[in-house]
Amino acid sequence: MPKKVTITLLAALLTIATGAAPAAATPAKKIVYVSPDGSDTATGTMKDPFATIERARDALAGKTGPRSPGLVHIREGVYQTSKTIRLNGAKDSYVTYAAYPGEQVELAGVTTLAAGRFRKLGDVPDEPKWSSKSRVPAATAPNIWVYDLGADGIPTGTLNKNGFNWKPQPFAPELITDDATQTLAQYPNGAAKLDRTHIKVKTAPKGARDYFSDKTADGTTLPYEDMLELPGPVYTVLDPALAEHAATWAAETDGWLSGYFGNNYANDRVRIASVTGADVATRYPTMYIAVDKWTSFVGQNLLSELDAEGEYYIDRHQGNNTLYYYPPGGTVEGKEISLTSFDAPFFQLENVTGVTLKGLRLNGTTGTGVRLLDAESCTIDGLEILNVSMDAVAIGEANDAITAIAEYRTSRGGHRNRVVNSRLHDLGGGGVFTAGGDRDSLERGDHVVEHNEIYDFSKLATYTPAGYMYGVGNTFRHNDVHDAPHMAIQIMGNDMEITHNRFENLVTDASDQGVIYAGRDYTFLNNVVAHNLFKDVGADGNQAIYMDDGMSGMVVHHNVFDNAQHGLFYQSGHSNVASDNVFLNVKYIGHDKLYHEGGKRLPVANAKVVVERFNDMLKAGDGTGFTNTRANIAKWYGRYARQYPNIRDWYVPTDSQGRVCTAVGTTDCTDEYVWANPNSLYVPSHNVLTRSVSIAAGDFAYTDDAGGLSVKTFNPDFDSHNVKRPTAADFAFDPATGRFDERTTSLNTTDGFGPRWVRDWNRNFTLEGIGPR
């Protein structure tokens, strides 16, 4: 084990003498060194290195620039981290912080638990600190080991209210054994869940979602702290086996129910407040009103359920701060066990330019791994970021509004930042939060996320994808994204490029969701999804690409969809174009859903949000409220008029007073104007599905609840040139490479395809070069 040192914030400065700049164009570098064996009173040379990265930062402060960049060589070792390394402003710009070539450098936000400090449960004394031991199941008590975290000053954190659309809070420290995150003691064990056969809703108060501005009569949002005081659901236990377990939960001090409550696509967490007879009452509201149909959760953080290898529990009650653990094999011997004790980013880059982090391993924080705010042309290169409870990398930030309402905004994303050649895994949240560009003016962010491997993410929260694509003009390409319970990409913006990625074994623990998700905005235009592999998509009502509530202008081409229930979902949007895709072993190549469904009801679903977001970009005004300036709108039309020639004519159906139509039959709000005119936002016009290669795949599934109307009604050529065969061999298609045999494929003589199509496919689609280089 390399020697550990503590990183501390020091303010001392060191003047570094440099020679004259060489005549060659190569910039002169100022180089300093950091080593576990160094000293912060050293000179910073290779032979006399500093002990901390902060000291090296301060030594270079104000002495670097684009023509004289700085380089901090970090020598091999594990650097125990207790504070964020902050790089701020011009003085800290143009510096690379890199592992010395060929050496392994880890910044550890985890605290290693000394093997000698563990004790068998049976050996702890009968004193208040260990009073909770009586809750440990008798059958597993001989296998339980304990650790006095408080005595060693190791932070134990807290369990917070977290979940979809709740304000993200730091998660509790996680236990890690031999680099594998362990499991909070829960019932039932493994992948099993409690559902409506085990427990039913007795009382279901309104969900917090009902108190946001788009749902309230006066358009206001209940203050967040007041929202947290709303009542939670009450459940009644049905299953006799669960009843035995729930009876023991009455003595628990910090138990939770965690999973799905009011839908099948967004998780939540409520605290167990009391257990009385068969009734389990909870504290905190659910985001969506609890419904038996969607019940799918576990009881969590329950010492009385510490009965499976790999489970643990931290007793924080009355400051006990003690760990109970059932280690794999029933012993801690020979294992490296640690706790994520750090609760902040390892690095924060703010208002800097040209900073690079290279070749480092960042291990363990209950917060975010690396944060960039107003950063320009910075690079995250070859990092391994793991055991992070929130996002691995965050470029920019979001306001406190939920993503589902029009007030949601991102900011401070900067420009031209890159995350490349990195491995991001074992993440409670997502991979790279990418916010950049200005949607009002269509200014691009030009961030790039490429050649990364991102896996085992979204372990603690849904809607935390491998790539958040927010803003304008950002790119996610050549990444290997795999093994996660929820989505891989969420798009909230324009001109995004998602290309040449491998998406595999995703959306495994959700339903009504997609590998790529975007929606509730007619102005999220020209997002290109091309040359990707979508393989093994969670089968329960999911799709590879989900175009939700009015999502418009998606461009989907030259992708392979392999083993999914649905390839594409068109839901009431305009001008979504899918062409030249291969569908292999999918139940349906896609399906649609129209606002016309259920009897042409007004207002349409989520009308307030989709109308406000449309107006925010394309309604002329002074740029305040939900309007944009005429100058910005001219930029929009200039950018998109060729691609979407009818965009100037798109309209929200309103009456002569400018009020959104709420009923059909008046002089202004006629059936033709609201439900038939192709420029009405509520009509799914100008959608395209063409040149599909279907291999052992089902047809497109049209809606069955819209009075005989479907996306094809409004787009007569929809699903054209769909060629079908029962096996890949029938097309001379190789699923392992994603390519066709150019000599023998029947597509050479198929109408709508031909040899040129085949050559173009093989030239552009490849499964090589994906992931870190």
C-alpha positions in Angstrom: 0.0 0.0 0.0 1.5 3.4 -1.0 2.1 5.9 1.8 -0.8 8.1 2.6 -0.5 11.9 3.1 -3.1 14.5 4.0 -3.9 17.3 1.5 -4.3 20.6 3.3 -4.8 24.2 2.1 -1.7 26.2 2.4 -1.1 29.8 1.3 2.6 30.0 1.0 4.0 30.9 -2.4 7.2 29.8 -4.1 9.0 31.8 -6.8 10.1 29.5 -9.6 13.0 30.6 -11.7 12.7 29.8 -15.4 15.1 30.2 -18.3 14.4 32.3 -21.4 11.7 30.9 -23.6 13.0 28.8 -26.5 12.8 30.2 -30.0 10.7 27.2 -31.0 6.9 27.4 -31.1 6.5 24.9 -28.3 5.5 26.8 -25.1 7.8 26.8 -22.2 6.4 24.9 -19.2 6.8 25.6 -15.5 7.0 22.3 -13.8 6.7 21.4 -10.1 6.4 18.0 -8.4 4.3 16.6 -5.6 5.1 13.4 -3.7 3.8 11.5 -0.6 7.4 11.9 0.6 7.6 15.6 -0.1 7.4 18.7 2.1 5.5 21.9 1.7 8.6 23.7 2.7 10.4 22.2 -0.2 11.4 23.8 -3.5 9.0 21.7 -5.7 11.7 20.1 -7.9 11.7 16.5 -8.8 14.3 15.8 -6.1 12.7 18.2 -3.5 8.9 17.8 -4.1 6.0 19.4 -2.4 3.7 17.2 -0.2 0.4 18.6 -1.5 -1.3 19.6 -4.7 -2.5 22.8 -3.1 1.1 23.8 -2.4 2.0 23.1 -6.0 -1.0 25.2 -7.2 0.1 28.1 -5.0 3.6 27.9 -6.3 2.4 28.3 -9.9 -0.3 30.9 -9.1 -0.1 33.9 -11.4 3.0 32.5 -13.3 1.3 30.6 -16.1 -0.4 31.5 -19.3 -1.2 30.2 -22.8 2.4 30.6 -23.9 3.9 29.5 -20.6 1.7 26.7 -19.2 2.3 25.0 -15.9 2.6 21.3 -15.1 2.2 19.6 -11.8 3.7 16.1 -11.8 2.1 14.0 -9.0 4.2 11.1 -7.9 2.8 7.7 -7.1 0.8 7.3 -3.9 -2.6 7.6 -2.2 -3.4 11.1 -1.1 -6.0 11.2 1.7 -8.4 14.0 0.8 -10.3 16.1 3.3 -10.9 19.4 1.4 -11.7 20.3 -2.1 -8.8 21.5 -4.2 -10.0 24.8 -5.6 -8.6 26.3 -8.8 -9.9 29.9 -9.3 -9.5 32.5 -11.9 -6.7 33.6 -14.2 -4.0 33.0 -11.6 -4.7 29.2 -11.6 -5.2 28.9 -15.3 -3.2 27.0 -17.9 -1.9 24.3 -15.5 -2.0 20.5 -16.0 -2.3 18.3 -12.9 -1.1 14.9 -14.0 0.0 11.6 -12.5 3.7 11.2 -13.3 4.1 8.9 -16.4 3.8 5.3 -15.5 2.8 5.9 -11.9 -0.6 5.4 -10.1 -2.0 8.3 -8.2 -5.2 8.1 -6.1 -7.0 10.9 -4.3 -8.9 9.0 -1.6 -12.1 10.4 -0.1 -12.5 7.1 1.6 -11.3 6.3 5.0 -9.8 2.8 5.4 -11.1 1.0 8.4 -8.3 -0.7 10.2 -8.8 -4.5 10.3 -7.6 -4.5 13.9 -10.3 -2.1 15.0 -13.2 -4.4 14.0 -14.6 -6.6 16.7 -17.1 -9.5 16.6 -20.5 -8.5 17.7 -20.4 -10.9 20.6 -17.3 -9.2 22.0 -18.8 -5.7 22.4 -19.8 -4.7 26.0 -23.3 -4.1 27.2 -23.2 -0.3 27.2 -25.4 2.4 25.6 -23.2 2.8 22.6 -23.9 -0.7 21.5 -27.6 -0.9 22.7 -28.8 -1.4 19.2 -27.1 -4.8 18.9 -30.3 -6.4 20.3 -31.9 -5.7 16.9 -29.5 -7.8 15.0 -31.1 -11.1 13.8 -30.0 -13.9 16.1 -29.3 -16.2 13.2 -26.7 -13.9 11.7 -25.3 -12.4 14.9 -22.2 -14.7 14.8 -21.2 -13.3 11.4 -21.6 -9.6 12.4 -18.5 -7.4 12.9 -18.7 -3.9 14.4 -16.6 -0.8 14.3 -16.6 2.3 16.6 -16.5 5.0 13.9 -17.1 7.8 16.4 -14.1 6.7 18.5 -11.9 7.1 15.4 -13.4 10.4 14.4 -14.8 9.0 11.1 -17.8 11.0 9.8 -21.0 9.0 9.6 -23.1 11.5 7.6 -26.8 11.2 7.5 -29.6 9.8 5.3 -31.4 12.6 3.5 -34.7 12.8 1.6 -33.6 12.2 -2.0 -35.3 11.1 -5.1 -36.5 12.3 -8.5 -37.1 16.0 -8.6 -36.2 16.5 -4.9 -33.3 18.8 -4.3 -30.2 16.6 -4.5 -28.6 16.2 -1.1 -25.4 14.5 -0.2 -25.9 10.8 0.4 -24.9 8.9 3.4 -21.3 7.4 3.5 -21.1 4.1 1.7 -19.2 1.1 2.8 -16.7 -0.3 0.2 -15.0 -3.7 0.4 -12.3 -4.5 -2.1 -13.6 -1.7 -4.3 -17.1 -3.1 -4.3 -19.9 -0.9 -2.7 -21.8 -2.9 -0.1 -25.5 -2.8 0.6 -27.5 -1.0 3.3 -29.4 -3.6 5.3 -32.7 -4.1 3.6 -35.8 -6.3 3.1 -36.2 -8.1 0.9 -32.7 -9.0 -0.1 -31.1 -9.0 -3.6 -33.2 -7.8 -6.5 -36.5 -8.7 -4.9 -39.0 -5.8 -4.2 -42.1 -5.3 -2.2 -45.2 -4.8 -4.4 -48.9 -4.6 -4.1 -49.2 -8.3 -3.3 -47.1 -7.6 -0.1 -48.3 -4.2 1.0 -51.1 -1.8 -0.1 -51.7 1.9 0.2 -54.1 2.7 3.0 -53.8 6.5 2.9 -52.4 8.4 -0.1 -52.1 12.1 0.4 -51.3 14.3 -2.6 -47.8 14.0 -4.0 -45.4 17.0 -3.9 -45.7 17.2 -7.7 -49.2 18.6 -7.2 -47.8 21.7 -5.5 -45.5 22.8 -8.3 -46.4 25.9 -10.4 -47.6 23.9 -13.4 -50.2 22.1 -11.3 -51.5 24.7 -9.0 -54.5 27.0 -9.8 -52.6 30.2 -9.1 -49.3 29.1 -10.8 -47.2 29.3 -7.6 -45.0 26.6 -6.1 -45.2 25.6 -2.4 -42.0 26.6 -0.6 -39.7 23.6 -0.5 -39.4 23.4 3.3 -43.2 23.4 3.5 -43.3 20.7 0.9 -41.1 18.5 3.1 -43.7 18.8 5.8 -46.5 17.4 3.7 -47.8 14.0 5.0 -46.4 10.8 3.6 -48.4 7.7 2.6 -49.6 5.0 5.0 -49.4 1.4 4.0 -51.1 -1.8 5.3 -49.1 -5.0 5.2 -50.8 -7.9 3.4 -48.1 -10.6 3.3 -47.6 -12.7 6.5 -43.8 -12.9 5.9 -43.6 -9.1 5.6 -45.7 -8.7 8.7 -43.1 -10.6 10.7 -40.4 -8.3 9.4 -42.4 -5.1 9.7 -43.1 -5.8 13.4 -39.4 -5.4 14.0 -39.2 -2.1 12.2 -41.1 -0.4 15.0 -37.9 -0.4 17.0 -35.8 1.1 14.2 -34.5 4.6 14.5 -33.8 5.6 10.9 -35.6 3.2 8.5 -36.7 4.1 5.0 -38.8 2.8 2.1 -36.9 3.3 -1.1 -38.0 2.6 -4.7 -41.1 3.4 -6.8 -44.3 4.8 -5.3 -46.4 6.8 -7.7 -45.1 5.7 -11.1 -42.7 3.2 -12.6 -40.0 5.5 -13.9 -38.8 7.8 -11.1 -37.6 6.7 -7.7 -38.3 8.2 -4.3 -37.6 7.7 -0.6 -39.8 8.1 2.5 -38.8 7.6 6.1 -40.6 5.0 8.3 -42.3 7.0 11.0 -44.1 4.3 12.9 -45.4 0.7 12.7 -48.7 0.1 14.4 -50.2 -3.3 13.9 -50.3 -3.9 10.2 -49.9 -0.2 9.3 -46.7 1.4 8.3 -46.8 5.2 8.4 -44.2 7.3 6.7 -42.7 10.8 7.0 -42.1 13.0 4.0 -44.4 13.1 0.9 -43.8 11.1 -2.2 -43.2 13.2 -5.4 -46.2 11.5 -7.1 -49.2 10.3 -5.2 -48.7 6.7 -4.0 -50.6 4.1 -6.1 -50.7 0.3 -5.5 -50.1 -0.3 -9.2 -46.6 1.1 -9.0 -45.5 -0.1 -5.6 -42.0 -1.5 -6.0 -39.6 -0.7 -3.1 -37.5 -2.1 -0.3 -37.3 -1.4 3.4 -33.8 0.1 3.8 -31.3 1.0 6.5 -32.8 -1.5 8.9 -30.5 -3.1 11.5 -33.1 -5.8 12.1 -32.7 -6.9 8.4 -28.9 -7.3 8.6 -29.1 -10.9 7.4 -27.1 -11.1 4.1 -23.5 -11.0 3.2 -22.4 -7.6 2.1 -25.0 -5.7 4.2 -24.2 -3.0 6.7 -25.8 -0.5 9.0 -24.6 2.6 10.7 -26.2 3.4 14.0 -26.3 7.2 14.3 -28.9 7.4 17.0 -28.0 9.6 19.9 -24.5 9.9 18.6 -23.6 6.2 18.8 -21.9 6.3 15.4 -21.2 2.6 15.2 -21.0 0.3 12.2 -22.6 -3.2 12.0 -21.4 -5.3 9.1 -21.9 -8.7 7.7 -18.8 -9.2 5.5 -18.7 -11.6 2.6 -17.6 -14.9 4.0 -18.4 -13.8 7.5 -15.0 -12.3 8.2 -13.1 -9.0 7.7 -9.8 -10.8 7.5 -7.9 -10.2 4.3 -10.3 -7.5 3.1 -9.7 -3.8 2.4 -12.7 -2.0 3.9 -13.3 1.7 3.7 -16.1 4.3 4.2 -16.7 7.3 1.9 -16.1 10.0 4.5 -15.5 12.9 2.1 -18.6 14.9 1.2 -17.4 17.4 -1.5 -15.8 17.5 -4.9 -12.1 16.5 -5.2 -11.5 19.4 -7.5 -13.5 22.6 -8.3 -12.5 24.5 -11.4 -14.0 28.0 -11.3 -13.4 30.8 -13.8 -10.3 29.1 -15.1 -9.0 28.5 -18.6 -6.9 25.7 -20.0 -6.7 23.5 -16.8 -6.2 19.8 -17.3 -6.6 16.9 -14.8 -4.9 13.9 -16.2 -4.3 10.2 -15.2 -5.7 10.5 -11.6 -7.9 8.1 -9.6 -10.5 9.9 -7.5 -12.1 7.4 -5.1 -15.0 8.1 -2.8 -17.2 11.1 -2.0 -20.8 11.5 -1.0 -20.9 14.5 -3.3 -19.8 15.2 -6.8 -16.4 14.1 -8.1 -15.2 17.1 -10.1 -17.1 20.4 -10.6 -16.5 23.0 -13.3 -18.1 26.4 -13.1 -17.6 29.1 -15.8 -14.6 27.1 -17.0 -13.2 27.5 -20.5 -11.3 24.9 -22.5 -10.5 22.7 -19.6 -9.9 18.9 -19.9 -10.6 15.9 -17.7 -8.3 13.3 -19.3 -7.8 9.7 -18.4 -9.3 9.9 -14.9 -10.9 7.0 -13.0 -13.7 8.3 -10.8 -15.5 5.8 -8.7 -17.5 5.4 -5.5 -19.1 8.8 -5.9 -22.6 9.3 -4.6 -23.7 12.0 -7.0 -22.3 12.8 -10.5 -18.8 12.0 -11.4 -18.2 15.3 -13.3 -20.5 18.4 -13.3 -20.0 21.1 -15.9 -22.2 24.0 -14.9 -25.1 23.9 -12.5 -28.9 23.9 -12.3 -31.3 26.0 -10.4 -33.6 24.5 -7.8 -36.6 24.1 -10.1 -37.5 20.6 -11.1 -36.8 19.5 -14.7 -40.4 19.0 -15.5 -41.4 22.7 -15.3 -40.5 25.6 -17.6 -38.6 27.4 -14.9 -35.8 24.8 -14.9 -32.5 26.5 -15.9 -28.8 25.6 -16.2 -26.0 28.1 -16.0 -22.3 28.6 -15.5 -21.3 25.9 -18.0 -18.6 27.8 -19.8 -17.3 26.6 -23.2 -15.2 23.9 -24.9 -14.6 21.7 -21.8 -13.8 18.1 -22.5 -14.1 14.8 -20.5 -12.1 12.2 -22.4 -10.5 8.7 -22.0 -11.9 8.3 -18.5 -13.6 5.5 -16.5 -16.5 6.6 -14.5 -18.2 3.9 -12.4 -19.9 2.9 -9.2 -21.8 6.1 -9.1 -24.9 6.9 -7.1 -25.7 9.6 -9.6 -24.7 10.1 -13.2 -21.6 10.3 -15.3 -21.1 13.8 -16.8 -23.5 16.7 -16.2 -23.0 18.8 -19.3 -24.6 22.2 -19.3 -23.3 24.7 -21.8 -24.6 27.2 -24.3 -27.5 29.7 -24.2 -30.8 28.5 -25.6 -32.2 32.0 -25.9 -29.5 33.0 -28.4 -28.5 29.5 -29.5 -24.9 30.2 -28.5 -23.1 26.9 -28.4 -21.4 25.3 -25.4 -19.2 23.0 -27.5 -18.4 20.6 -24.6 -17.3 17.2 -25.6 -17.6 13.9 -23.7 -15.8 11.2 -25.7 -13.9 7.9 -25.4 -15.1 7.2 -21.9 -16.4 4.1 -20.2 -19.3 4.9 -17.9 -21.0 2.1 -16.0 -22.7 1.1 -12.8 -24.3 4.6 -12.4 -27.7 5.8 -11.2 -27.3 3.4 -8.2 -29.0 5.8 -5.8 -31.1 8.1 -7.9 -33.0 7.9 -11.2 -32.8 10.6 -13.9 -29.1 10.7 -13.4 -27.7 9.6 -16.8 -24.3 8.9 -18.1 -24.6 12.1 -20.1 -26.8 15.1 -19.2 -27.0 17.0 -22.5 -28.3 20.4 -21.5 -28.0 23.7 -23.3 -26.8 24.0 -27.0 -24.2 22.4 -29.1 -22.6 19.7 -26.9 -21.3 16.3 -28.0 -21.3 12.8 -26.5 -19.5 10.3 -28.7 -17.4 7.1 -28.8 -18.4 6.2 -25.2 -19.1 2.8 -23.8 -22.1 3.1 -21.5 -23.4 0.0 -19.8 -25.0 -1.7 -16.8 -27.3 0.8 -15.1 -30.9 0.7 -13.8 -32.1 3.9 -15.7 -31.5 6.1 -18.7 -28.1 6.8 -20.3 -28.7 10.2 -21.9 -31.1 13.0 -21.1 -31.4 15.8 -23.7 -32.7 19.2 -22.7 -31.5 21.5 -25.4 -30.6 21.9 -29.0 -28.0 20.8 -31.6 -26.6 18.0 -29.5 -24.6 15.2 -31.1 -24.9 11.7 -29.6 -22.9 9.5 -32.0 -20.8 6.3 -32.2 -21.6 5.1 -28.7 -22.3 1.6 -27.3 -25.3 1.6 -25.0 -25.8 -1.8 -23.4 -27.8 -3.4 -20.5 -29.6 -0.2 -19.5 -32.9 0.8 -18.0 -32.9 -2.5 -16.2 -34.9 -1.3 -13.1 -37.5 1.1 -14.6 -40.4 1.1 -16.9 -41.9 3.7 -19.3 -38.4 5.0 -19.8 -35.7 5.2 -22.5 -32.0 4.8 -23.0 -32.1 8.2 -24.5 -34.8 10.5 -23.1 -36.0 13.9 -24.2 -39.3 15.7 -23.9 -41.9 18.3 -23.0 -40.4 20.9 -25.4 -41.2 21.6 -29.1 -38.1 23.7 -29.3 -35.5 21.0 -28.4 -34.4 20.9 -32.1 -31.8 19.2 -34.2 -30.5 16.7 -31.7 -28.7 14.0 -33.7 -28.5 10.4 -32.6 -26.5 8.5 -35.1 -24.2 5.4 -35.5 -24.9 4.1 -32.0 -25.6 0.5 -30.8 -28.5 0.1 -28.4 -28.3 -3.4 -27.0 -30.3 -5.2 -24.2 -32.7 -2.5 -23.2 -34.7 -3.3 -20.1 -37.8 -5.1 -21.3 -40.6 -3.8 -19.1 -42.3 -1.1 -21.2 -39.1 0.7 -22.2 -37.6 2.0 -25.5 -34.2 2.8 -26.8 -35.2 6.4 -27.8 -38.0 8.1 -25.9 -39.4 11.3 -27.5 -41.8 12.4 -24.8 -44.7 15.0 -24.8 -44.1 17.2 -27.8 -40.4 16.4 -28.3 -39.6 17.7 -31.8 -36.8 17.8 -34.3 -34.9 14.7 -33.3 -32.7 13.2 -36.0 -32.1 9.5 -35.6 -30.1 7.6 -38.2 -27.8 4.7 -38.8 -28.3 3.1 -35.4 -28.6 -0.6 -34.5 -31.3 -1.5 -32.0 -30.6 -5.0 -30.7 -33.0 -6.6 -28.2 -35.5 -4.1 -26.9 -39.2 -4.0 -26.4 -39.5 -0.7 -28.4 -37.0 1.0 -30.6 -38.5 4.4 -30.9 -41.3 6.3 -29.1 -43.0 9.2 -31.0 -45.2 11.2 -28.6 -47.1 14.1 -30.1 -44.0 16.0 -31.4 -43.2 17.6 -34.8 -40.6 16.8 -37.3 -38.9 13.8 -35.7 -37.0 12.0 -38.4 -35.7 8.4 -38.1 -34.1 6.9 -41.1 -31.6 4.2 -42.1 -31.7 2.2 -38.8 -31.4 -1.5 -38.2 -33.9 -3.2 -35.7 -32.8 -6.6 -34.5 -34.9 -8.7 -32.1 -37.1 -5.9 -31.0 -40.8 -6.5 -30.2 -41.9 -3.3 -31.9 -39.6 -1.0 -34.0 -41.6 1.8 -32.3 -44.9 3.1 -31.2 -46.7 6.4 -31.0 -49.0 8.3 -28.6 -51.1 11.3 -29.6 -52.6 14.2 -27.7 -55.8 13.2 -29.6 -55.9 10.1 -27.4 -58.8 9.7 -25.1 -61.2 11.9 -27.0 -59.2 15.1 -28.0 -59.3 16.4 -24.5 -58.2 20.0 -23.7 -56.0 21.1 -22.1 -53.5 18.5 -23.4 -51.3 16.7 -20.9 -48.7 19.0 -19.4 -50.1 21.9 -21.5 -48.8 24.6 -19.2 -45.2 23.4 -19.5 -45.1 22.8 -23.2 -46.8 26.1 -24.0 -44.5 28.1 -21.7 -41.4 26.4 -23.0 -42.5 27.1 -26.6 -43.2 30.7 -25.8 -39.9 31.1 -23.9 -38.1 30.6 -27.2 -40.4 31.7 -30.0 -42.9 34.2 -28.6 -41.7 37.8 -29.2 -41.3 40.0 -26.2 -38.6 41.7 -24.2 -37.0 38.4 -23.2 -38.6 38.3 -19.7 -41.2 35.9 -18.5 -41.9 33.3 -21.2 -40.8 35.4 -24.2 -37.6 35.8 -26.3 -36.3 38.9 -28.0 -37.0 39.5 -31.7 -33.3 39.4 -32.4 -32.9 36.0 -30.8 -36.0 34.7 -32.5 -34.5 35.8 -35.8 -31.5 33.7 -35.0 -33.7 30.7 -34.3 -35.5 31.1 -37.7 -32.1 31.7 -39.4 -30.7 28.5 -37.8 -33.6 26.2 -38.4 -35.7 27.5 -41.3 -34.1 25.2 -43.8 -34.3 22.1 -41.6 -37.8 22.8 -40.4 -39.3 25.0 -43.2 -42.7 25.3 -41.4 -41.2 26.4 -38.0 -42.4 30.0 -38.6 -45.9 28.7 -38.8 -46.0 26.5 -35.7 -48.6 27.8 -33.2 -50.1 27.2 -29.8 -53.9 26.9 -30.4 -55.3 30.1 -28.8 -58.5 32.1 -29.1 -58.8 35.6 -30.4 -57.8 37.0 -27.0 -54.6 35.0 -27.0 -55.8 32.5 -24.4 -54.8 28.9 -24.8 -57.8 26.9 -26.2 -59.4 24.9 -23.4 -62.4 23.6 -25.4 -63.2 22.9 -29.0 -66.3 24.2 -30.8 -66.0 28.0 -30.4 -65.5 30.3 -33.4 -61.7 30.4 -32.7 -60.9 27.0 -31.3 -62.3 24.8 -34.0 -61.5 21.1 -34.4 -59.6 21.8 -37.6 -57.5 24.6 -36.0 -56.7 22.6 -32.9 -56.6 19.0 -34.0 -55.9 18.8 -37.7 -53.8 21.8 -39.0 -50.3 20.5 -39.3 -48.8 23.7 -37.8 -50.8 23.2 -34.5 -48.5 22.1 -31.8 -51.0 19.4 -30.9 -50.8 17.7 -34.3 -47.9 15.2 -34.8 -46.9 16.4 -38.3 -43.8 16.2 -40.5 -42.6 13.0 -38.6 -40.6 10.5 -40.6 -39.8 6.8 -40.3 -38.1 5.4 -43.3 -35.5 2.9 -44.6 -35.7 0.5 -41.7 -34.0 -2.9 -41.8 -36.1 -5.2 -39.6 -34.6 -8.5 -38.5 -36.8 -10.7 -36.4 -38.6 -7.5 -35.4 -42.2 -6.5 -34.9 -44.0 -3.8 -36.8 -44.6 -0.2 -35.6 -47.4 -0.2 -33.0 -49.9 2.6 -33.6 -52.0 4.1 -30.8 -55.3 2.3 -30.2 -57.2 5.1 -28.2 -57.3 8.1 -30.6 -60.4 7.4 -32.6 -58.6 5.7 -35.3 -56.0 8.5 -35.6 -52.3 7.8 -35.4 -49.0 9.4 -36.4 -49.5 7.8 -39.9 -52.8 9.7 -40.3 -50.9 13.0 -40.3 -47.8 11.6 -42.1 -49.0 9.2 -44.8 -45.5 8.1 -45.9 -44.6 7.2 -42.3 -42.9 3.8 -42.0 -41.9 3.6 -45.6 -39.2 1.3 -47.1 -39.3 -1.1 -44.1 -37.7 -4.3 -45.3 -38.1 -7.4 -43.1 -36.3 -10.7 -42.8 -36.4 -13.4 -40.0 -32.7 -13.7 -39.5 -29.5 -11.5 -39.7 -28.1 -14.0 -42.3 -30.9 -13.1 -44.7 -29.4 -9.6 -44.9 -25.8 -10.8 -44.6 -25.7 -8.7 -41.5 -23.1 -9.4 -38.7 -24.5 -8.4 -35.3 -21.0 -8.7 -33.8 -19.7 -5.9 -36.0 -22.9 -4.1 -37.0 -21.9 -4.4 -40.7 -23.3 -5.9 -43.9 -21.4 -8.1 -46.4 -21.2 -5.7 -49.3 -21.0 -8.5 -51.8 -23.9 -10.7 -50.8 -26.5 -8.5 -48.9 -29.9 -8.4 -50.4 -30.0 -4.7 -49.7 -28.0 -4.1 -52.8 -31.1 -4.8 -54.9 -33.8 -3.6 -52.5 -35.9 -0.5 -53.3 -34.8 2.5 -51.2 -31.4 1.0 -50.4 -28.8 -0.2 -52.9 -25.0 -0.7 -53.0 -24.3 2.9 -52.2 -26.4 2.7 -49.1 -24.6 -0.4 -47.9 -21.1 1.1 -48.5 -22.2 4.3 -46.6 -23.4 2.2 -43.7 -20.2 0.1 -43.5 -18.0 3.2 -43.8 -19.8 5.1 -40.9 -21.0 2.4 -38.5 -18.3 0.8 -36.4 -18.1 -0.8 -33.0 -14.4 -0.2 -32.9 -12.7 2.6 -31.1 -15.5 3.0 -28.5 -14.4 3.6 -24.9 -11.1 5.0 -23.6 -8.2 5.0 -26.1 
